[in-house]
Amino acid sequence: MFCGIAVVAAALFAVLIVISLGWLSPEGLSNFDARLLGYDVDAAQAYLAALPDSGRALYLGVFRWLDTVFPVLAAFTIGGATWMIMAEHHLVRRIAALGMAAAYLVMDLAENAYVAQMLRSEGSVAQALVDRSSDMTQLKWLFLGLSLILLLALWRRNKGGAA
């Protein structure tokens, strides 16, 4: 089951990348979701000014829908695999290990909500909104990375112990 969900999540991620590079990167600017190190108000304003109305509609429509489904499937896959690998661990440790994948999911969904607010804004975007959105973007990538590192470490440890 997790393999099938992982394949769907990977396919959605590939589609998100294609959409991002093909339609949501005006003048070579990365979309908000792809900026691992975040962005400031000037960068947000520049991106919003360069993004055509069709790009804004795509970002708020199909892209946002896919970018809502993807993190749910990714977190479920990472969390489920972590849960299964930790089958021999105490329940509290297993639940705690799920925290990274859950934090990733929460940050990604919060980021999506803030980005949608920025895309719907007319005129300049408030500093506080950009700061919150940028923080969620950075935290999303941090927790995704940490959850994958944890999963890899657990997998390597179990693989080494089974040999």
N, C-alpha and C positions, 0 to 999 in steps of 0.2 A: 504494500500500500504506500509506504513512504517513498519508494522508488518512483512510482507513478506520479505522486504529488511533486516530487523533486524534479522530474522531467517537465511537468507542466510549469513549475516555477521557473526553471531554466529557460524554457521556451518564452515565457512571458518577459523575462529579463532581456532576452535577445530582442524581442519585439520593442520593448521600451527603449533599448539602445538605438535600434534602427529609426524609430520615430524621433528620438532626441536628436540624432545626427542629421537625419533627413529633413526635418521640419521645425525643430525647436532650437536650432542653433543659428539664429540670424547673425550675420556678420561674424561668424565664427565664435560667438559667445556661447558658453555652456549654459544649459538650463539650470535652474536652482537646485534640482535634485542631484545633479552630478558634481556639484562643487564641494568636494570633500573638506576643504578648509574654510567653507562658509563664504560670506560676502558681506559687504557693507552697503550703506544706502546708495552711494554713488554707483556701485556695480549693479545693484538691483534696479535703479532708475535707468541705467544704460541698457540693461537687458529688456526691461519693459518698453522702453522707447523704440528699440530695434525690432521687437516682436510684432509682426503684422497681426491684424485682427483675426485672420484665419489661423495663425499659430496660437493665439490666445484661446480661440474656440477649441482647437485641438487639445491644448494643454488642459483646459477645464472639462473637456468631454471624454473622448476615448482614452487619452493618456492618463487622466486622473482615475478613471475606472480601472484600467489595467494596473496603475500604480497603487490602487487600494487592494486589489486581489493579490498581486504579487507578494507584498510583505506578509500578508496573512499566510499564504502557502509556504513562503520561505521560512517564516518563524515556526510554523507547524512542522515542517520537515526537519529543521535544525533541532527544535525542541524535542520532537519525537525520537530522532536518532540519538540525541543525548540521553534521553530517558531510557531507551533500550540498552545503550552501551553501559549505563550505570545500574543495570538490573540488580547487581549484587551489593550495591551501596545502600546505606540507610535512607529511608524515605525522606528525611529532612534534607540530606545532601542532594538527593535527586531533585527535589523541589527547588532548592536553592540554585542548582545548576540551570534550571529552566529560566531563571531570572534574566540572564543575558539575552536570550532569544525574545523573551517577553518585553524587555526594555527596548530592544531594537524595534519591535512591532509598534509599541506605543509612540516612540520617537518618530518613526516613519509616518504613521497616520497623523500625528500632530503636525509634522512638517507639511504634509499634504493640505491640511486645513489652512495653515498660515499662508502657504503659497497660493492657494485659491483666493484668499482674501487680497493678497497683493495683485493677482491677476485681474480681480474684479474692481480694483481701485481705479479711480479716475484722478488724473493729476499726479502729484507727488505722493510717495508712500511714506508712512510714518516711521520714524527711526525705531520705535519700540516694536513695531510689527516686523520690520526687517531683522532686528536683533533676535527676536524670538524664533523667526523662521530659520535664520542662519544657525542659531544654537541647535535647533532640532535637526538640521541637516548634518551638522558635525557630530552630534550625539548619535544619530542614526548610524552613520558610518562607523563610529567608535564601537557601539554595541554589536553591530553586525560582525565587525572584525573580531571582537572579543569572543562572541558566541562561536564563530567558526574556529578560532584558535583553541578554545576549550574543547570543542567537538573533536578536532584533529588530535589534540593531546590525549584525550580519553581513548580515542580509537587506536593511537599508536601504543599507548600503555596496555590496552587489552590485547592488541595484536602481539606485542612483545611478551606478555604474560602467557599467551596461548601457545607460543612456539616451544 
